[in-house]
Amino acid sequence: MSARPFVTKVLEVAAINHPSRFHNSGQDASDAQAPVQEPAAHLSLYLVRERLSPWSTSRTKRLFDCVCVLLAMPLLIPISLAVALAIRFTSRGPVLFLQERMGRHGSIFTILKFRTMKHCEGGAQNVITTTKNQQFTSIGPFLRRWKLDELPQLLNVLLGDMSLVGSRPKVLEHQIADLSCRPGITGGATIAFAREEQILASLPDLHLDDYYLTVILPLKHKLDAEYMARATFSSDLKLIVNSALRRWDSSVMDCLLNTETFETEDGMRISRAIVQTASSARLPAISSDESLIPADQFTES
């Protein structure tokens, strides 16, 4: 099954199961109720079955992760200290942001990140982050743009909660499939969705949750599953280098950004835009030489 029909099928099923989310039932926009967010787990029935390469579950990969982190420590510790001091002097609140994420086989761990948003004592932050729905600190956008906020996760790698390469760990309500290997700091979807916050910022708040659950999450899962099924030592190394040098593959995001404009009063138009986006998205996989190739050049049994 190719990636393009797969994603379209996911969205068609989502529209059938939740027609009120996507179709206008004739009521006026002022009378329409805001959609209730539902757990993302129902999407897992239509996702690809996760297959892992021997490298993805090997002890050698774990050794590779630890060696890379330890070798990078002399360079990254001074950078991390500089970032921590900058956060301390430019905003009030803790230096680190702590949050529960889903790990391998349903285990829950606490992810470590440098705080990039203004500290709100006891306040709830929006789970889906865009460039306009959060109050960032003065240096927060810079840290996120250069992925410096992810540096504390190297401790998660040493603790065994994460790997350098793998699916990004999700908050509990956004985990749509069981992880058979450790989540990663970077991965196939990370490279493709590096500009995710920008496209999400272009959507109306009313439809942000729907779009994220029915489009973004399935696409991320597809990319990560395809990568981990073919991952090798050299492909992981190449992915780490590309992430460090900010060599993003923006083809998927460009397609999403070119999708027709959402209109809050027209549910049918929203549904067509979602399906059109998924149908035309080119999901990269890994070729024999471990470079990314378009989705229409591979098939899946």
Phi, psi and omega in degrees: 000124181285163184294323186296306176298326180302310182292320178300319180296318178304315184286326176296317179296319179298320180291324179290315182289331183229066184297330181295338180284329191245341187244140179279121182269008175103349181283157178292153182299328181288336180268348183288140178271147177296139181297143179270126181290132180246158179302147182279358188298331183297338181289338185296339179294338185248009181268160180294146175288129186287124175240134185247141174288159178303325180295323186297333182246012185277156174290334178296323177296319178296318177296319178301315179301310184295318180296316179299316181296314182295321179292329182276348184304314181303329178274320188277334179297311177299321178296317180296320178296320179296318178296317180298317179294320179297319178295317181298321185273345183252353180204158177272146179119179181290156178286322184260147172254125182245136181207143177284133178229161179272129180253204183293134177055039174081003178289147181250133178224168179260118180275146180250131176216152170289136182291130179242356181243159179295137184286129179237106184296114177074002181270150181266134176265153175295129183295324179266115185267131171235175181284354183235352183258010179231153175264098182279152172288172183297329180255000182302310179301323178295316180297320181288323181297321181262009177060023179289338178292345181273352186304319179300343180290349172298330174292322175299326178293314180296327180284349179090005178283329186225170173239168175292324182234130179168181176296139178296136179292130183261159168294159191303319184285351180253003180277111187258000178203153178291138177269121179270354176221170182297140173294162187236166174286323175226166181188187181299316179288330179297318179296319184282329186251032179296334180256026184304317184297333180288314181291322179295329179293340181275354182266148174297143181304327183299329186249008183298312181297316180300313182296319181295317184287324187261346180240301188295309183299313177298322179294319177299316181298318180298313181298313181294319180296318179294321180292311185294337178288340184237007187295142175224176177302312184291325179290322175297316180298318179295321180294320178296316179296316180297322178292317180296325181268004178060042175268084184274150171262102189266011185297318179294315181294322178299321178295316179296320180293334181271002179292150182301155185294140176284143175234124186293335182275349188237090183296325180295322178295322178297315180299316180296323180296320181295312181296320179298319180298311183292324182293326184263354180292135180257103184272122183283149172236194182245127179276180182297332178266014174067026171259159182284137178230156180296158184292329183287003178254008175221159177233166183225133181280000000 
